[in-house]
Amino acid sequence: MVAAAEIIGISDRSMRRWRERYEEFGYDGLLDRRRGQPSPKRVAVAMVVLVLELYREKYSDLNVRHFHAKLREQHGIQLSYTWVKKALQAAGLVRRYATRLLANGNAQRFGNVTLSSLEKLALLATLPVAD
């Protein structure tokens, strides 16, 4: 079973769970049980609109850290700093800081952001190919 899990790219434990669900429910047991249901952590659209409007209309002169503090202190909005930052970046209201990859594969920081390994791969895929 370990070899099958490695081939599929999942853990041995996940493979055992799949087998148990298959034995109990057949093929239907292998379907994603959460499919069609929104994430329980999803932020309501009205909240997203409110956060973006507050930044545009009232707090555009603040950086993300100070804006996040205002959301918590003055508006009682308890969203994570990372969520607020990503929402503002996705809306084009704040810029993403550039990061340069070093020869050893590590990221050098410019501003407040470092790249994860997945982001490094995505960045490398966007670089022009030398002729």
N, C-alpha and C positions, 0 to 999 in steps of 0.2 A: 504494500500500500504506500510506503514511503516513496518508492520509485515513481508510482503514478502521480503522487502529489507533486514531486519535483518536475515531472514532465509538464503538468498543467500549470505549475507556477504558484501553487498554494501550499499552506502548511500541512503537516501530517494531521494535525488536529482538525483542520477544516475538512480534510478528506474523510476523516472518520465521521464527522457530522453529516457530510453529504451522503455517505453510505447509510447511516442510520435513518436519515430522512427518506432516502430512496427505498429502503426496506420497509418502512412504515407506510409511506404515502405513494410510492411509485414515482413516475416521472414528474407528477405534479409537485412532489416534495422538493424537487430540485429548482423549481422556479423561484425567482426573487420574491420573497414574501412581502417586501415593502414596495414592490413595483406599483406605480399608479398613486402612491400616497406621498404627499409632500413631506419634506424633512420636518421633524418636530422642532428643529432649531431655526426654521425659516423666519425671517423678519417680515412682518406685514408690509404690504406695498405702501399703505398710508404712512407708516413709520419712515420708510425710505424717502418718500416724498417730503415729509416734514423735515428730516435731517438735511436733505439737499437744499430745501428752501431756506432753512435757518442759516446755512452756510452762505448761500448766495446773497440773501437779503440783509443779514445782520452781522455775520462774522467773517466775511471774506478777507478781512485784514489780519485774521489770526492764523497761526500755523495749526497743523492737525492736532498736536498735543494740547494746545490751549483751547481749541474748539471742543475737543473731547471733554475736557474738564468743565467747560461751560454747559455742555449737554447734560452732564451729570449733576452739577451744582444748581444751575438755574432752571433747567427744564425737566429734571428727574428722569432723563432718558438713560437707561443703564445698558448701553451697547458696548461691546469691547472696543478698545482702541484700534485693534487691527481691523475690525469690521468697518469702523468709521473711516479709517485711512483708505481701505480698499474701495469703499463706496465713493469717496471723493475722487479717488484716482480714476475709477471707471467712468465717472460722470465728466471727467476732464477738468475738474475744479482745482485739483492740485497735481503737480507733476511727480512722476516717479523719478527718483534720483538714479543716475547712471552708476553702474558697477563695471569694473574692468577685471577680466580674468587674467590671472598671472600665469606664468609658464608652468608652475607646479599645480595648476588646476584650482587654486584657492581664489576666492574673490577678494578684491581690494575695495574697501568702502569709499564711496563718494556720497556724502550726505548721510542719510539715516538708514539706508537699506543695504543688505547683503543678499546675494542670490543663493537660493537652495540649489541642490544638484539638478533638479528638474528644470529650474529656471535657467541654469547654466546651459543645459542641452538645448533649450528653446532659443536662447540667445545665440548659441553657436550655429543653429540652423538658419538664423536670419542673416548671418554675416555673408558678404559676397565671396564667391569662390574665385581664387586667383587663377588667371589664365595660364 
